[in-house]
Amino acid sequence: MQEELLLTPGPTPVARRTYQAMSQGIFGHRTSRFKEMSADIQARLQPIFGTDNPVAVLTSSGTSALEAAMVNLVDEGDTVVLIVSGVFGGKFADIAGRYNFNVHIYDVTWAEAADPQAFEEYLNGLDNVTAVFSQACETSTSVLHPLTELAAVVHNYNEETLFIVDAVSALGGADMHMQRDNIDCIVSGSQKAMMLPPGLAFVALNDRALSKVNSSRHGRYYLDLKMYFKSLEVDYTPQTPAVTLYQGLDDVLDMIHEETIEEVFLRHKKMQKMLRRGIEALELELFVKEASASPTVTAVTSTPEEIAHIKDELDKNYNISVAGGQKDLAGKIIRIGHMGFMFPKDMLAILSALEDILSKLRKKNYYGKALTAAQESLYDEA
Ligand SMILES: Cc1ncc(COP(=O)(O)O)c(C=O)c1O
């Protein structure tokens, strides 16, 4: 009977008002109604990326935006560097492996963020690097990479080298801004901090990246960003868009605008702190150090037996969904999402469930401990 509390790092909960916005009924995408909605969306979407340029909105999942960045910004034979610190860095490597690029992998220990100084030394050892790819948040470990510092390293290496960031699990939750941070391309998706169901992907480019798209000779069709930007000049899309998700996007952009993006970032940071303090009070281990922790997802570790028991109990007895570990981390961590349409009260809900589960499992009294620590962290903030 209990409604599910969805605390996975994507997909994330969708607000009732957004579902309502998406049930207005379908209408044609070659109409002035769509044109107006698309123009309104652009006006409110661009500031979230920190750009004045149009943002391509694709009807496909986040991975399509990762691939679009590669096939539009890298030519055959070009040298690229991929910062790989988990499963999603591996996805970039998988995509790049399908094409004829000269690929260098910069491996970062899972659970750590890339160290800009060490990366600088690595990059300086390579010639003619066209582009560096990194995640903003590596969702599989819950690390947030230092994007501003990494962008500076890339552009000190060569002003023309592009810094391309996968922000599928960061955009709309972590403080990032293309112009301020000197990021050439940010890609993202709809089903995480952007508070929508899955199905839309975003690609934002600065002028340097845009000119590369226009000159690139790499083959592509559905993912040819030139078509998207050309259509956007008249507020249309090259193919049939997911009109219903556009209606939802129109609504979530209103929500972000009403809350203000600065407050949205603060709310995410607050949830992260509450959860981390609560997890410590429960004598569970945080997988990632404070300085590298993402404001959108937190990975927690313990013995494999406890991890399995906690995940199972949350699901069975509290109807709270969290994610497990992926690949090498399977069975070793649980990942709690705190992005998008999630709030401090949701952190209290999962912490109180964890108090109950661990009090019973360890026969030790944790009642009130995590909740107190979490709420005190909110007072400290104030
Ligand atoms: C950082 C990151 N990149 C890429 C993806 C892939 O996105 P999608 O599953 O929407 O294709 C995900 C999804 O979890 C992600 O977290």
The ligand as an ORCA input file, in Angstrom:
! r2SCAN-3c Opt
* xyz 0 1
  C      27.057      9.742    -15.781
  C      26.151      8.989    -16.706
  N      26.417      8.991    -18.018
  C      25.646      8.348    -18.891
  C      24.529      7.651    -18.487
  C      23.701      6.918    -19.496
  O      22.469      7.540    -19.650
  P      21.211      6.752    -20.278
  O      21.031      5.520    -19.465
  O      20.104      7.757    -20.147
  O      21.534      6.450    -21.689
  C      24.215      7.609    -17.124
  C      23.043      6.845    -16.648
  O      22.957      6.434    -15.529
  C      25.039      8.306    -16.216
  O      24.771      8.294    -14.890
*
